[in-house]
Amino acid sequence: MTHKLTIEGHKEADIFLVKEIANRLGLITSEITQQRLTKAESLALLDKIAGSWEGPETGDELNAMIYGSRSFGNRDVEL
């Protein structure tokens, strides 16, 4: 008798782990299909991970600080 198990998950690492366990147990696995996100879902995820910078500096001042902290000179490194 054959049984079929469907697993839905959001973390690729978790799905990979379940597939690896199935392989180690000698079970037959089918390929993993990945569902594409809608544009609204993608934007909602972006809002969760993207933040904003709050500080007294303006964008131009931040750029000047970044460029000013770089060093462009001869380094004593032999390649």
Sequence and secondary structure as in RCSB ss.txt:
>XXXX:A:sequence
MTHKLTIEGHKEADIFLVKEIANRLGLITSEITQQRLTKAESLALLDKIAGSWEGPETGDELNAMIYGSRSFGNR
DVEL
>XXXX:A:secstr
         S HHHHHHHHHHHHHTT            HHHHHHHHHHH     SSS HHHHHHHHHHH   S  
    
